[in-house]
Amino acid sequence: MVKAIKVYELGGPEVLKWEDVEIGEPKEGELRVKNKAIGLNFIDVYFRKGVNKVPTPYTPGMEAVGVVTAIGPGLTGIKVGDVVAYAGRPMGSYSEEQILPASVAVAVPPSIDPIVAASIMLKGMTAQYLLRRCFKVEPGHKILVHAAAGGTGSLLCQWANALGAMVIGTVSTEEKAAQAKEDGCHHVIIYKNEDFVEAVKKIAPEGLHVVYDSVGKDTFQGSLACLKTRGYMVCFGNASGVPDPIPLSDLAPKSLFLTRPSLFQYNETRAELVESAGEVFANVASGVLRVRVNHKYPLAQAAQAHADLENRKTTGSVVLIPDDAELPAKQQGSVVGALAIQAATMVKAIKVYELGGPEVLKWEDVEIEEPKEGEVRVKNKAIGLNFIDVYFRKGVYRVPTPFTPGMEAVGVVTAIGPGLTSIKVGDVVAYAGIPMGSYSEEQILPASVAVPVPPSIDPIVAASIMLKGMTAQFLLRQCFKVEPGHKILVHAAAGGVGSLLCQWANALGAMVIGTVSTEEKAVQAKEDGCHHVIIYKNEDFAEAVQKIAPEGVHVVYDSVGKDTFQGSLACLKTRGYMVSFGNASGVPNPVPLSDLAPKSLFLTRSSLFQYIETRAELLETAEEVFANVASGVLRVRVNHKYPLAQAAQAHADLESRKTTGSVVLIPDDADV
């Protein structure tokens, strides 16, 4: 019999009962450990309250350091007397002694005090995976750490500072602010005295690369507001409660990434565990991490320790000490606001005066002016039709009416604004994105968005691939960098973007799974590089993917939206990326963080426009697309051409999934 804490019902600290328990002897692959120090972590509170579920009765605790007192039959590599640490599974460290699988026990270097090791094992490995793997912090990054004086927060601040990041921390009191500054925070915000979002914007007006948020509900929306374009929202705790489900529209304006990670998905293998713990202990030994064990409680007083932790009366780390422990000496876009094309020459264009079906697309005369400084006038030869045009027409994405749709075209420069030297009349240029208005015989463009089209590229091909190709480029090369051996799922694999994704991913060495609606489209998807094609009308795609890739896929590229969203999440492997970049079937329901937590998934609602914000990014992206067309990596299917005047019919066919490959609109007077 040994003493341990038991929980028989969920609730407040008072449910923690101190009593006798039996633990037995270690079996094969197990060892028995006499605990010297036990780490207290907020996850223990979540289990006690039922935020994280576990059957009752149970013994809490997910971190401890102790001395091996017995080993199971045939076990080698560890011996009685070794000092070992563990963090994670199995739960049950709130005990004088416990049985552990040998696979989770990590040797504690003699230079590390057991109390320090017990206080840093879980928090340190949490800091390690957050900073080094979940989002890899590099010199110059700007980061925000909530609860910067807490156990994990303190380590995050120290480690991020050592990595060369600019660290902003939030705390509740002046006392905690002083500690956070000592721990490497360059800026500390006392959130009870000022709004942390406004304070962050003053410190970093362009926004932050990443927010590490263990607080949850109270800070979640503000944290999103602090991020820069393509920033990462890393929500790894819910101290103030679970945030409300997140509409994808909260991520879209800045193409943000959201993840609800867990240490356990980053230490799935013995090798990952040993490497992670080794880096933590090395940083403790070198002085990079200074561990504050500010609070020690007898294990029998775990209830008081929980109460103080929840009431934010603690700073740094908290450890529980078994009464009989003998501690030895010392031994880690929104979618763009459209620019109205205003203009004195009359040309034909499509106009939208009210939101609705294809019938709202009106073919009429419009005026355009001469180009001003920094502008060019372009006579369009071919205009790309994309699903984003449908979203604007229907009001899924908002833009003031009236407007001329279209976000992609290729044409010939017919006039340039005063002083412009980088472009000349007669140049063939392409553009995609801002400003809206390509459904027009002619248009005015900022010269900064016009990309030269190589003479080897047909204007119709360029117009069909500019937006879709750059979308494929940022999805495969930037948003999630596909590498040889990755397994990926592409929905709408026979569509304009889907076709390019499949071809390019195949060329990158990925195993490509595609979903389509018909046998005809399945044939095209196979030609485009899909190794496996699923006709979703004939079988459940999630079940089919699990047969093809039982361990799950690394990334899902989902332009369909509501109909495929939950199934796509189910297809992902641990730490997989859910890249939502369209809503052809409707906008998915808001996403609870609990949908991401079981496999530490990443979720982003990405947009091309946040990946080509600078002229340099635009040119680099477009050039890679054109180079892949020229080399044959990308074979562009322009399967459908419509007169620009018949844009309504083109929209109807696109929405009805009657089209495959790319669709272009041709102005009536275009000479192509």
C-alpha positions as a printed Julia matrix, in Angstrom:
672×3 Matrix{Float64}:
   0.0    0.0     0.0
   1.15   3.51   -0.81
  -0.49   6.91   -0.46
  -1.95   8.63   -3.51
  -4.52  11.19   -4.61
  -7.76   9.73   -6.01
 -10.61  11.45   -7.85
 -14.04   9.82   -7.69
 -16.11  12.7    -9.1
 -15.39  15.77  -11.17
 -15.38  19.18   -9.57
 -13.32  21.66   -7.57
 -10.08  21.03   -5.7
 -12.02  19.39   -2.9
 -12.57  16.25   -5.02
  -8.86  15.37   -4.63
  -8.81  12.63   -1.97
  -5.65  11.46   -0.13
  -5.83   7.74    0.56
  -4.17   4.32    0.45
  -3.86   2.51   -2.89
  -2.27  -0.68   -4.16
   0.05  -0.58   -7.16
   1.45  -4.12   -7.54
   4.74  -5.19   -9.14
   6.02  -4.25  -12.62
   5.25  -6.59  -15.51
   7.25  -7.12  -18.68
   8.3   -3.76  -20.12
   7.41  -1.92  -16.91
   9.22  -0.46  -13.94
   8.27   0.72  -10.48
   9.3    4.21   -9.43
   9.36   5.85   -6.01
   8.5    9.45   -6.76
  10.7   12.22   -5.39
   8.95  15.22   -6.96
   5.73  15.57   -8.94
   4.96  18.36  -11.39
   1.61  20.14  -11.13
   0.25  21.38  -14.46
  -2.92  23.07  -15.65
  -3.82  19.96  -17.6
  -4.35  18.28  -14.2
  -7.01  20.9   -13.49
  -8.68  20.27  -16.85
  -8.99  16.55  -16.08
 -10.25  17.21  -12.56
 -12.97  19.55  -13.85
 -13.91  17.35  -16.8
 -12.72  19.73  -19.53
 -10.53  16.83  -20.64
 -12.32  13.53  -20.14
 -11.07  10.47  -18.27
 -13.07   7.74  -16.5
 -13.39   8.01  -12.72
 -11.97   6.98  -10.34
  -8.43   7.91  -11.31
  -5.18   9.22   -9.89
  -4.21  12.55  -11.47
  -0.78  13.74  -12.52
   1.24  13.56  -15.72
   4.78  14.36  -14.62
   7.2   13.1   -12.0
  10.8   12.26  -11.18
  11.73   9.31   -9.04
  14.07   6.44   -8.36
  13.55   3.05   -9.99
  12.83   0.48   -7.25
  11.92  -2.55   -9.4
  11.97  -3.59  -13.06
   9.83  -6.04  -14.99
  11.07  -9.38  -16.38
  13.67  -9.16  -19.15
  13.98  -5.38  -19.07
  17.41  -4.04  -20.01
  18.74  -0.54  -20.47
  17.49   0.6   -17.09
  18.27  -0.57  -13.57
  17.18  -0.23   -9.97
  18.52   3.04   -8.55
  18.34   5.01  -11.77
  16.75   8.46  -11.5
  14.14   8.84  -14.21
  11.58  11.38  -15.29
   8.4   11.01  -17.26
   5.71  13.3   -18.6
   2.4   12.49  -20.22
   0.89   9.05  -20.28
   0.04   7.11  -18.22
  -1.74   9.45  -15.86
  -1.13   8.75  -12.19
   1.91  10.63  -10.87
   0.1   12.0    -7.78
   1.3    8.96   -5.88
   4.19   8.02   -3.63
   5.01   5.22   -6.06
   3.75   4.21   -9.5
   4.15   1.65  -12.28
   5.39   3.05  -15.59
   6.09   1.65  -19.05
   9.85   1.76  -19.43
   9.32   3.39  -22.84
   8.19   6.67  -21.24
  10.99   6.95  -18.67
  13.82   9.34  -19.5
  17.12   9.33  -17.65
  17.7   12.5   -15.62
  21.26  13.85  -15.91
  23.06  13.87  -12.52
  23.48  17.66  -12.79
  19.7   18.26  -12.74
  17.98  18.49   -9.36
  14.95  16.11   -9.21
  12.68  19.0    -8.19
  13.84  20.99  -11.2
  13.41  17.99  -13.5
   9.9   17.32  -12.18
   8.96  20.95  -12.69
  10.31  21.21  -16.21
   9.76  17.86  -17.9
   6.18  18.48  -19.13
   6.43  22.27  -19.34
   9.87  22.15  -20.91
   8.92  19.62  -23.55
   5.77  21.67  -24.16
   7.91  24.76  -24.71
  10.23  22.73  -26.94
   7.55  21.48  -29.31
   5.75  24.84  -29.37
   8.87  26.84  -30.23
  10.83  24.32  -32.26
   8.28  22.21  -34.11
   4.69  23.49  -33.94
   5.89  26.92  -35.06
   9.64  27.17  -35.54
  10.7   30.45  -33.93
  13.65  32.12  -35.63
  15.68  35.31  -35.09
  13.6   38.4   -35.78
  10.23  36.79  -35.17
   7.8   38.74  -33.01
   5.84  36.57  -30.61
   3.2   36.97  -27.91
   3.12  34.71  -24.87
   0.05  34.83  -22.64
   0.48  33.95  -18.95
   4.15  34.82  -19.37
   4.89  34.32  -15.68
   3.34  30.85  -15.55
   5.25  27.6   -15.64
   5.21  27.11  -19.41
   5.06  30.82  -20.14
   8.27  31.48  -18.24
  10.11  28.85  -20.27
   8.63  30.05  -23.56
   9.85  33.58  -22.9
  13.37  32.52  -21.93
  13.79  30.09  -24.79
  12.27  32.39  -27.44
  14.55  35.2   -26.3
  17.55  32.89  -26.66
  16.36  32.01  -30.17
  16.49  35.68  -31.14
  12.78  36.49  -31.11
  11.23  39.72  -29.88
   9.05  38.54  -26.99
   5.89  40.2   -25.71
   4.26  38.74  -22.6
   0.97  39.3   -20.82
   0.63  38.99  -17.03
  -1.86  40.01  -14.34
   0.28  41.87  -11.77
   3.34  44.1   -11.37
   5.09  41.27   -9.52
   4.55  38.89  -12.43
   5.64  41.61  -14.86
   9.0   41.86  -13.09
   9.48  38.1   -13.41
   8.49  38.1   -17.08
  11.1   40.78  -17.8
  13.73  38.71  -16.02
  12.66  35.76  -18.15
  13.39  37.53  -21.42
  10.24  39.48  -22.28
  11.17  42.62  -24.18
   7.69  44.04  -23.54
   5.31  43.1   -20.74
   1.62  43.97  -20.76
  -0.37  43.9   -17.53
  -3.72  42.98  -19.03
  -5.68  44.24  -16.01
  -4.3   47.74  -16.62
  -4.54  47.99  -20.41
  -6.07  46.25  -23.41
  -3.42  43.8   -24.59
  -4.49  44.05  -28.24
  -4.02  47.82  -28.35
  -0.72  47.49  -26.51
   0.55  44.87  -28.96
  -0.4   47.02  -31.94
   1.66  49.88  -30.54
   4.65  47.59  -30.05
   4.31  45.72  -33.35
   1.99  47.63  -35.72
   2.52  45.09  -38.5
   1.4   42.27  -36.22
   3.0   39.16  -34.74
   4.29  35.98  -36.31
   2.81  33.75  -33.61
   0.71  33.88  -30.43
   1.11  31.19  -27.78
  -2.17  31.2   -25.9
  -2.8   28.98  -22.89
  -5.58  31.2   -21.51
  -8.3   30.39  -24.03
 -11.7   32.04  -24.12
 -10.75  35.42  -22.61
  -7.83  36.04  -24.96
  -8.67  34.12  -28.11
 -10.25  36.78  -30.32
  -7.78  39.42  -29.18
  -4.93  37.08  -29.97
  -6.19  36.64  -33.54
  -6.31  40.42  -33.91
  -2.63  40.67  -32.9
  -1.38  38.42  -35.69
   0.19  39.53  -38.93
  -0.73  38.07  -42.29
  -0.06  34.3   -42.32
   0.48  34.33  -38.56
   0.02  31.28  -36.35
  -2.51  31.09  -33.52
  -1.24  28.34  -31.23
  -3.91  27.64  -28.61
  -2.52  25.12  -26.14
  -4.64  25.68  -23.04
  -8.03  26.85  -21.78
  -7.34  28.4   -18.37
 -10.26  30.83  -18.82
 -12.5   28.37  -20.64
 -12.8   26.85  -24.09
 -13.07  29.44  -26.9
 -16.27  29.47  -28.92
 -16.21  27.59  -32.24
 -14.32  29.57  -34.84
 -15.86  30.57  -38.17
 -13.34  30.13  -40.99
 -14.08  33.76  -41.82
 -12.08  34.71  -38.69
  -8.98  33.19  -40.31
  -9.54  34.28  -43.9
  -8.75  38.04  -43.74
  -5.09  37.37  -42.96
  -4.78  33.7   -44.05
  -4.09  32.76  -40.43
  -3.15  29.3   -39.2
  -4.91  27.87  -36.14
  -3.87  24.83  -34.16
  -4.85  23.25  -30.85
  -1.72  21.17  -30.29
  -0.85  18.61  -27.67
   2.56  17.48  -26.49
   1.47  13.87  -26.84
   1.17  14.18  -30.62
   4.69  15.62  -30.77
   6.25  12.87  -28.65
   4.59   9.84  -30.19
   7.81   7.88  -30.59
  10.53   7.03  -28.13
  13.02   8.86  -30.34
  10.95  12.07  -30.28
  10.57  11.84  -26.51
  14.27  11.35  -25.85
  15.27  14.11  -28.28
  12.77  16.56  -26.82
  13.68  15.86  -23.19
  17.38  15.91  -24.05
  17.1   19.39  -25.55
  15.22  20.62  -22.47
  17.78  19.24  -20.03
  20.64  20.61  -22.15
  19.12  24.09  -22.02
  18.72  23.83  -18.27
  22.32  22.73  -17.87
  23.61  25.54  -20.12
  21.6   28.23  -18.35
  19.34  29.05  -21.31
  16.41  27.94  -19.14
  16.29  29.12  -15.54
  13.65  27.09  -13.74
  11.67  28.86  -11.05
  10.2   26.35   -8.61
   8.38  29.02   -6.67
   5.93  26.74   -4.88
   6.29  23.36   -3.2
   3.37  21.6    -1.55
   3.22  18.26    0.24
   1.51  15.76   -2.06
  -1.19  15.34    0.6
  -2.06  19.05    0.06
  -2.66  18.75   -3.69
  -6.11  20.3    -3.27
  -4.61  23.53   -1.93
  -2.05  23.55   -4.7
  -4.82  23.23   -7.3
  -6.81  26.04   -5.7
  -3.81  28.39   -5.7
  -2.96  27.54   -9.31
  -6.51  28.19  -10.5
  -6.69  31.47   -8.61
  -3.45  32.59  -10.25
  -1.69  32.87   -6.92
   1.29  30.98   -8.25
   4.14  31.94  -10.55
   6.7   29.75  -12.22
   6.5   26.05  -11.51
   4.61  24.2    -8.78
   5.7   20.8    -7.48
   4.19  18.28   -5.1
   6.53  16.44   -2.73
   5.62  13.02   -1.3
   5.92  13.09    2.49
   8.56  10.35    2.54
  10.64  11.65   -0.37
  14.37  11.87    0.27
  15.73  14.35   -2.2
  19.32  13.63   -3.23
  21.86  16.29   -3.97
  21.69  18.01   -7.4
  21.72  15.78  -10.17
  13.17  23.38  -21.58
  -8.06  38.29  -46.25
 -10.38  38.95  -45.9
 -11.11  39.24  -49.37
  -9.69  42.41  -50.69
 -11.81  45.43  -50.89
 -12.35  45.78  -54.57
 -11.13  48.9   -56.24
 -13.95  50.32  -58.27
 -13.0   50.65  -61.86
 -14.14  54.14  -62.6
 -13.33  55.84  -65.47
 -14.03  58.57  -70.58
 -13.64  55.85  -73.2
 -16.59  53.5   -73.58
 -15.92  49.74  -73.46
 -18.07  46.69  -72.81
 -17.97  45.02  -69.39
 -19.97  42.88  -66.98
 -21.62  44.78  -64.11
 -23.29  43.47  -60.94
 -25.92  45.68  -59.3
 -27.39  43.13  -56.89
 -26.22  39.85  -55.41
 -27.65  36.58  -56.61
 -27.47  33.91  -59.32
 -25.71  34.1   -62.68
 -28.55  36.23  -64.03
 -27.28  39.29  -62.07
 -24.28  39.52  -64.44
 -25.19  42.37  -66.81
 -23.37  43.07  -70.12
 -23.21  46.82  -70.75
 -21.2   49.87  -71.68
 -18.84  51.37  -69.08
 -16.35  54.23  -69.12
 -12.68  54.01  -68.28
 -10.24  56.87  -67.91
  -6.64  57.22  -68.93
  -3.99  55.76  -66.61
  -2.65  57.98  -63.84
   0.79  57.92  -62.28
   1.8   54.3   -61.52
  -1.01  52.86  -63.67
  -1.35  51.1   -67.02
  -4.28  50.6   -69.36
  -4.68  47.05  -70.66
  -6.78  45.66  -73.51
  -7.74  42.22  -72.29
  -7.16  39.19  -74.52
  -8.35  36.47  -72.17
  -9.96  36.55  -68.74
  -9.8   33.78  -66.18
 -13.0   32.62  -64.52
 -12.57  31.42  -60.93
 -14.84  30.25  -58.15
 -13.96  33.35  -56.15
 -15.93  35.31  -58.78
 -18.98  33.25  -57.82
 -18.42  34.0   -54.13
 -18.44  37.73  -54.8
 -21.49  37.5   -57.05
 -23.44  35.6   -54.38
 -22.25  37.74  -51.47
 -20.23  35.04  -49.72
 -17.43  37.58  -49.95
 -18.59  41.16  -49.57
 -17.89  44.06  -51.92
 -19.99  47.16  -52.5
 -22.34  47.08  -55.5
 -22.24  47.91  -58.32
 -19.0   46.21  -59.31
 -17.31  44.54  -62.25
 -16.23  41.0   -61.3
 -13.07  39.2   -62.25
  -9.65  38.84  -60.68
  -7.49  37.51  -63.5
  -6.66  38.5   -67.06
  -3.99  38.75  -69.72
  -3.8   41.65  -72.14
  -1.72  44.13  -74.06
  -0.66  47.43  -72.52
  -2.23  50.27  -74.56
  -1.25  53.26  -72.4
   0.98  54.0   -69.41
   0.73  56.63  -66.71
   3.12  59.6   -66.36
   6.71  58.75  -65.45
   6.32  54.97  -65.65
   9.45  53.29  -67.03
   9.24  49.66  -65.95
   6.63  48.77  -68.56
   5.84  49.96  -72.09
   2.99  50.04  -74.59
   2.73  46.72  -76.4
   3.9   44.56  -73.48
   1.81  41.47  -72.8
   1.03  41.34  -69.09
  -0.99  39.21  -66.73
  -2.48  40.0   -63.37
  -4.4   38.15  -60.69
  -6.06  39.49  -57.57
  -6.37  43.16  -56.79
  -8.06  45.21  -58.23
 -11.24  43.38  -59.1
 -12.61  44.19  -62.55
 -11.19  41.9   -65.23
 -14.6   41.08  -66.78
 -14.06  44.01  -69.14
 -12.72  44.62  -72.63
 -10.22  47.07  -71.14
  -9.2   48.04  -67.62
  -6.89  50.27  -65.61
  -4.33  48.45  -63.45
  -1.62  49.49  -61.01
   1.65  48.71  -62.76
   2.78  46.97  -59.57
   0.36  44.06  -60.16
   1.19  43.5   -63.84
   3.48  40.55  -64.51
   5.27  40.09  -67.85
   4.05  37.02  -69.75
   6.85  35.03  -71.42
   6.48  34.94  -75.24
   6.3   31.14  -75.07
   3.07  31.23  -73.03
  -0.2   31.58  -74.95
  -2.33  34.44  -73.51
  -5.29  32.08  -73.07
  -3.09  29.67  -71.11
  -1.64  32.51  -69.02
  -5.12  33.86  -68.24
  -6.3   30.41  -67.21
  -3.34  29.71  -64.94
  -2.29  32.99  -63.36
  -4.65  32.93  -60.39
  -5.05  29.17  -60.21
  -1.34  28.55  -60.73
  -0.26  31.04  -58.11
  -2.89  29.55  -55.79
  -1.39  26.11  -56.36
   2.1   27.55  -55.78
   1.34  29.14  -52.43
  -0.67  26.11  -51.27
   2.04  23.57  -52.14
   5.19  25.62  -51.64
   4.39  28.08  -48.86
   1.2   27.38  -46.91
   2.2   23.73  -46.45
   5.47  22.8   -48.1
   4.88  19.48  -49.84
   7.94  17.22  -49.94
   8.74  13.78  -51.34
   6.86  11.04  -49.47
   4.04  13.27  -48.23
   0.52  11.94  -48.65
  -1.98  14.58  -49.71
  -5.71  14.76  -50.41
  -7.03  17.15  -53.06
 -10.76  17.74  -53.3
 -12.23  18.73  -56.68
  -9.16  17.2   -58.27
 -10.45  17.78  -61.8
 -11.17  21.46  -61.24
  -8.97  24.33  -62.33
  -6.88  24.58  -59.15
  -7.29  20.89  -58.31
  -5.81  19.8   -61.62
  -2.72  21.95  -61.06
  -2.35  20.82  -57.44
  -2.34  17.19  -58.49
   0.19  17.65  -61.27
   2.54  19.81  -59.21
   2.31  17.67  -56.07
   3.06  14.55  -58.11
   6.13  16.26  -59.56
   7.23  17.14  -56.01
   7.18  13.44  -55.09
   3.97  13.34  -53.07
   1.45  10.51  -53.08
  -1.7   12.24  -54.37
  -5.28  11.23  -53.57
  -8.03  13.13  -55.39
 -11.81  13.3   -55.09
 -14.07  13.87  -58.1
 -17.77  13.49  -58.93
 -17.75  11.41  -62.13
 -15.88   8.68  -63.99
 -14.96  11.21  -66.68
 -13.34  13.48  -64.1
 -11.62  10.49  -62.51
  -9.87   9.77  -65.81
  -8.62  13.36  -65.98
  -7.46  13.32  -62.36
  -5.39  10.2   -63.03
  -3.85  11.85  -66.07
  -3.03  14.82  -63.85
  -0.97  12.77  -61.42
  -3.44  11.36  -58.89
  -2.23   8.0   -57.65
  -5.67   7.27  -56.19
  -8.98   8.78  -57.31
 -12.16   8.6   -55.24
 -15.54   9.2   -56.86
 -17.28  10.66  -53.84
 -20.77   9.95  -55.23
 -19.96   6.23  -55.24
 -18.18   5.85  -51.88
 -17.47   7.71  -48.66
 -14.22   9.55  -49.31
 -13.07   9.49  -45.66
 -13.4    5.7   -45.51
 -11.66   5.36  -48.87
  -8.75   7.54  -47.73
  -8.32   5.5   -44.57
  -7.97   2.34  -46.68
  -5.37   4.01  -48.9
  -3.47   5.74  -46.06
  -4.45   4.15  -42.72
  -2.1    6.45  -40.81
  -3.75   9.51  -42.4
  -2.61  12.15  -44.87
  -0.2   15.01  -44.16
  -2.41  17.71  -45.68
  -5.87  18.15  -47.17
  -6.47  20.86  -49.75
 -10.19  21.56  -49.54
 -11.94  24.02  -51.86
 -15.35  22.39  -51.42
 -16.11  23.54  -47.89
 -19.15  22.52  -45.9
 -19.77  19.13  -47.51
 -16.22  17.86  -47.07
 -14.88  19.7   -44.04
 -15.47  17.2   -41.23
 -14.52  14.25  -43.41
 -11.31  16.04  -44.36
 -10.36  16.45  -40.69
 -10.93  12.74  -40.19
  -8.49  11.94  -43.01
  -5.56  13.78  -41.44
  -2.72  12.17  -39.58
  -1.41  13.52  -36.3
  -0.13  17.09  -36.75
  -1.7   17.24  -40.2
  -2.74  20.45  -41.96
  -6.31  21.25  -42.97
  -5.97  23.87  -45.7
  -9.4   25.28  -46.51
  -9.26  27.61  -49.52
 -12.8   27.58  -50.91
 -16.47  27.09  -50.1
 -18.0   25.61  -53.27
 -20.62  23.73  -51.21
 -21.06  26.45  -48.6
 -19.18  27.82  -45.62
 -18.31  25.17  -42.99
 -19.81  25.56  -39.54
 -17.64  27.24  -36.88
 -14.94  24.88  -35.68
 -14.58  23.94  -32.0
 -10.95  23.68  -30.91
 -11.85  20.22  -29.67
 -12.04  19.15  -33.34
  -8.33  19.95  -33.7
  -7.04  18.78  -30.32
  -7.17  14.95  -30.64
  -4.49  14.95  -33.35
  -2.93  18.42  -32.79
  -4.17  19.47  -36.22
  -3.45  22.77  -37.94
  -6.3   24.67  -39.59
  -5.96  27.58  -41.97
  -8.38  29.44  -44.22
  -5.83  30.74  -46.65
  -5.87  33.29  -49.43
  -3.41  33.93  -52.23
  -3.46  37.66  -51.6
  -1.69  37.28  -48.26
   1.09  35.32  -49.98
   1.8   37.87  -52.73
   1.68  41.06  -50.69
   4.93  42.43  -52.1
   5.99  42.91  -55.7
   8.89  40.52  -55.11
   6.55  37.79  -53.81
   4.22  38.29  -56.76
   6.98  38.04  -59.35
   8.61  35.03  -57.7
   5.3   33.17  -57.48
   4.22  33.95  -61.05
   7.65  33.12  -62.49
   7.62  29.7   -60.82
   4.2   29.01  -62.31
   5.23  30.08  -65.82
   8.46  28.08  -65.53
   6.5   24.95  -64.66
   4.19  25.51  -67.61
   7.15  25.97  -69.94
   8.9   22.84  -68.62
   5.78  20.69  -68.91
   5.37  20.09  -65.17
   2.01  21.84  -65.46
  -0.24  20.91  -68.37
  -2.99  23.49  -68.57
  -6.4   22.29  -69.7
  -8.43  25.18  -71.05
 -11.47  23.01  -71.61
 -14.02  25.78  -71.86
 -14.0   29.17  -73.58
 -17.0   31.51  -73.47
 -17.48  34.95  -74.98
 -17.21  37.53  -72.22
 -20.78  38.59  -72.99
 -21.88  35.06  -71.95
 -20.29  35.21  -68.49
 -23.64  34.3   -66.91
 -23.73  30.96  -68.73
 -20.11  30.31  -67.79
 -20.95  30.92  -64.11
 -23.96  28.61  -64.29
 -21.9   25.81  -65.82
 -19.1   26.26  -63.29
 -21.48  26.1   -60.32
 -23.26  23.08  -61.76
 -19.89  21.28  -62.0
 -20.31  20.89  -65.75
 -16.8   22.18  -66.33
 -13.39  20.59  -65.91
  -9.99  22.2   -66.0
  -9.86  25.94  -66.63
 -12.54  28.26  -67.97
 -11.73  31.5   -69.78
 -13.81  34.39  -71.05
 -12.83  35.97  -74.37
 -13.74  39.6   -75.16
 -15.59  39.79  -78.48
 -12.94  42.02  -80.06
  -9.95  40.1   -78.69
  -7.35  39.12  -81.25
  -6.06  35.82  -79.82
